C-alpha cells in the first residue's frame, strides 16, 4: 500500500466510504417561522397565530439567503445539516492531523540532519 504525506491510500478509502454514509450534506440552518397567508378572513392569521413555515438559511458569495422548505423535506434537510456539521468536524480534524504530521516529519528530518553532520 502506497503511503502519502497525509496518510495511506486505505485511510482515504475509509474516509470516502464514511462520506458516502453521511450523504446528503448541507451547510446552513433550518428555522420554523410563522407567516401570514393571503386569505382575507383566515382565523389563524386573525388571531395572530399565523401559519408555520420552514426556512433554510445559508450563505452564498458572502450574502445570506433563505429558501422555503416544503414540510415533507424538513426531516431529510435536518439530517443533511447534521451530516454537513459532521463533515466540517472531519475537515477540522484533518487540518490538525496534517499540521501534526508535518511537525513530526520536520522533527525527524532535523534529527537525521543533526546526526549525519557529526
N, C-alpha and C positions, 0 to 999 in steps of 0.2 A: 504494500500500500504506500502510495506516494505521500510524503509529508509536505505541508505548505507552511508558510510563516504563521498563519492563524489557526492551524490545526491540521487534522488529517482529512483525506477525502471522505472517510467514513463519518467524521464529525459533520461534514457538510451534508451528506446524505441523511443523517439523523435529523439535522436541523430542518431540512426541506420537507421531510416526512412530517415533522411536528407542525410546520407551517400549513401543510395540507390539512392536517387535523383541525386546525384553528380557522379554516376558511369558512365563510367570508369574513372580511375585516373592514372596519370603518373607523375613521378618526373624526370625532365630533361629540356632540351631546344631544340627548333626547329630552324634550320637556313637554309636559302636558300643560296646555293653556286653556283658557275659557274665552270663546269668541261669540259675539252676537251673530245671529243669522239675518237673512234678508226678508223673512216673513214679517209683515207688519203687526200681526196680533199673536206673536209667539209667546206662550205663557212663561217658558223658561227665561227668555230674554226680558220679558216684562217684569219678572220677579227679581232679576239681577243675577240669576244663576248662570245664564248663558249656556253654551254648548262646549263640551270638551273636544279638544283637537290636539294633535301631537305635532311638534316641530323638531326637525333635525337641524341643528346649528353646526356650521363648520366654517373654516377659513379657506378662502380661495384668493390667491395672489394678494394677500395682505388685507383682504376685505372679509367682514363677517357676512355670511349668507345663511338663509333659513329656507327650508323646504317643508311643506306639509307632508305628513306621513299617513298613509291610509292605515286605519286601525288594525287591519289584518296583517300588516307588515311590522307592527311595533315589536312583537316578540323576536322576530328574526333580526331586526335592526339593533335591539338591545344586546343580543348575542354577538353581532358583528362589532359593536362598540367595545364590548368586553374583550373580544378577540384582538381588536386593534390595540387595546391597552396592554394585552399580553405581549404583542409584538413590540411595542415601544419598550417594555421592560427588558425583553430579549436584546434589543438593539443597545440599550444602556449597558447591559451585562457584557455583550460582545465588545463594546468600546473599551470597557475596563479591562477585559481579558486581553485585547490587542495591546494596550499600553503595558500591562504586566508582563506579557510575553516579550515585548520589545526590550523592557528593562532587564529581564533575565538574560536574553540573548546578548545585550550590550555588556552586562556584567561578566558573562562567560568569556566574551571576546577580549575584554580588557584584562581579565586574569590570564588568559592564554598569552597575550602580548607581553605581560609583565614577566611571566615565566620563561618566555622564549628570548627575552632581551638580555638575560644574565650571561 
